[in-house]
Amino acid sequence: MGEVVHEIAPVWNSESRVLILGTMPSPKSRERGFFYMHPQNRFWKVLPAVFGEELSMKNSDSEVEKAIQERKNFLLSNNIALWDVLSSCDIEGAADASIKNAVPNDFTEIFSKSKIRRVFCTGKTAFSLWKKLCAPLYEKRFSLTSVCLPSTSPANAAWSVDRLVAEYRAIRAM
């Protein structure tokens, strides 16, 4: 177990209406420099399906910059901001259950310069950390509500892609 510092910048702009938060990027996502880049994670299948879109699933080293730009364009065109709850923590691989010494990101700029009023957390750990470390600082101040969505991680195999899409449709209601 070692300390991991979050180095992926958030994706958002002044028109963002919802914020989707994970816990901390996986080793593969950190290696690739963007969120949910482990090939087995279903996030980039689920979220575009909610909006009736499809993204390239190309994730090879030579295609990674193109894939990242495509994902950023998708998020911003749908007024979605994307980041993670934590700025640093001690973690074993990608195991959220192993997180210790969690330090939250500072969301002040995002909330004060956007139209975000709903926060969606991708999994129970992200939601629990949001509620404990961030909600007391931001929810009342910025009139936010927060929702826990199921994880798109391959570890959450009980949830099919179709079932995940149905749950993630709550994002589109914004």
C-alpha positions in Angstrom: 0.0 0.0 0.0 1.3 3.4 -0.9 0.2 7.0 -1.2 -1.4 8.0 -4.4 -1.8 11.6 -5.4 -4.5 12.5 -7.9 -2.9 14.1 -11.0 -5.8 14.0 -13.5 -7.4 17.4 -14.0 -11.2 17.6 -13.6 -13.3 18.0 -16.8 -15.9 20.7 -16.5 -16.9 24.1 -17.8 -19.3 26.9 -16.8 -22.2 25.1 -18.5 -21.7 21.8 -16.5 -24.9 20.8 -14.7 -24.0 17.6 -13.0 -20.8 16.3 -11.5 -19.9 12.6 -11.6 -17.4 11.5 -9.0 -15.4 8.4 -8.6 -13.1 7.7 -5.6 -9.6 7.7 -7.0 -8.3 6.8 -10.5 -7.2 3.2 -10.9 -3.6 2.4 -11.7 -4.5 1.9 -15.4 -6.4 5.2 -15.4 -3.4 7.0 -13.8 -1.1 5.4 -16.3 -3.3 6.5 -19.2 -3.9 9.9 -17.7 -7.7 9.9 -17.7 -10.7 8.6 -15.8 -12.1 5.0 -16.2 -9.5 3.9 -18.7 -9.2 0.3 -17.5 -10.5 -1.7 -20.4 -12.8 -3.8 -18.2 -14.4 -0.8 -16.6 -17.9 -0.2 -18.2 -18.2 3.6 -17.5 -17.5 4.6 -21.1 -20.1 2.0 -22.4 -22.7 3.0 -19.8 -22.6 6.8 -19.8 -22.8 7.3 -23.6 -25.6 4.7 -23.8 -27.6 6.9 -21.4 -27.4 9.7 -24.0 -28.0 7.4 -27.1 -24.3 7.8 -28.1 -21.4 5.5 -28.5 -17.7 6.2 -28.0 -14.7 4.5 -29.6 -13.5 1.8 -27.3 -10.0 2.0 -28.7 -7.8 2.2 -25.7 -4.4 1.2 -27.1 -1.3 3.3 -26.3 -1.3 4.8 -29.8 -5.0 5.8 -29.5 -5.2 7.0 -26.0 -4.9 10.8 -26.7 -7.7 10.6 -29.3 -9.8 8.5 -26.9 -9.3 11.0 -24.1 -10.3 14.0 -26.3 -13.4 12.1 -27.5 -14.4 11.5 -24.0 -13.9 15.1 -22.9 -15.9 16.3 -25.8 -18.7 13.9 -25.0 -18.8 15.1 -21.3 -18.8 18.8 -22.1 -21.4 18.5 -24.9 -23.7 16.9 -22.4 -22.9 19.4 -19.6 -21.3 16.8 -17.4 -18.3 17.4 -15.1 -16.1 14.5 -14.1 -13.6 14.2 -11.3 -12.9 12.2 -8.2 -13.7 12.7 -4.5 -10.1 12.3 -3.4 -6.9 14.3 -4.1 -4.7 11.7 -2.3 -4.9 8.6 -0.2 -3.1 5.4 0.7 -4.5 2.6 -1.5 -3.7 -0.9 -2.6 -4.0 -1.1 -6.4 -7.6 -0.1 -7.3 -9.2 -1.5 -4.1 -11.4 1.2 -2.7 -11.9 -0.9 0.5 -8.2 -0.4 1.2 -8.3 3.4 1.3 -6.7 5.1 4.3 -5.6 8.7 5.0 -8.2 10.1 2.5 -7.8 13.7 1.5 -10.6 15.3 -0.5 -10.3 17.5 -3.6 -11.3 21.1 -3.3 -14.5 21.6 -5.3 -15.1 25.3 -4.5 -14.1 26.6 -8.0 -16.1 24.0 -9.9 -19.3 24.7 -7.9 -18.9 28.5 -7.8 -18.2 28.8 -11.6 -20.7 26.2 -13.0 -24.4 25.3 -13.0 -23.8 22.1 -11.1 -26.5 21.3 -8.5 -26.4 17.4 -8.5 -23.5 15.2 -7.7 -23.5 11.5 -8.7 -21.0 9.2 -7.1 -20.0 6.0 -8.9 -20.1 3.5 -6.1 -20.6 3.2 -2.4 -17.1 4.2 -1.4 -17.1 7.4 -3.4 -20.5 8.2 -2.0 -19.5 7.5 1.6 -16.3 9.6 1.2 -18.3 12.4 -0.4 -20.8 12.4 2.4 -18.2 12.3 5.1 -15.5 14.7 3.7 -17.2 16.9 1.2 -21.0 17.2 1.6 -20.7 19.2 4.9 -18.6 21.8 3.1 -20.5 22.1 -0.2 -24.1 20.7 -0.2 -25.8 23.5 1.7 -23.5 26.3 0.5 -24.1 25.4 -3.2 -27.6 23.9 -2.9 -26.4 20.5 -4.0 -28.0 17.1 -3.8 -26.0 13.9 -4.1 -26.9 10.4 -5.4 -25.1 7.1 -5.2 -24.9 5.2 -8.4 -23.6 1.6 -8.7 -20.0 1.2 -9.6 -19.1 0.4 -13.2 -16.0 -1.5 -12.1 -15.6 -5.1 -13.2 -15.6 -6.0 -9.5 -19.4 -5.1 -9.5 -20.2 -8.0 -11.8 -23.7 -8.4 -10.4 -24.7 -5.4 -12.4 -25.1 -5.9 -16.2 -24.4 -3.0 -18.6 -28.2 -2.7 -19.3 -29.0 -2.5 -15.6 -26.2 0.1 -15.1 -27.6 2.2 -18.0 -31.0 2.1 -16.4 -29.6 3.4 -13.1 -27.4 6.0 -14.8 -30.3 7.5 -16.6 -30.8 9.6 -13.4 -28.0 11.8 -14.8 -29.9 12.6 -17.9 -32.9 13.8 -15.9 -30.9 16.9 -15.2 
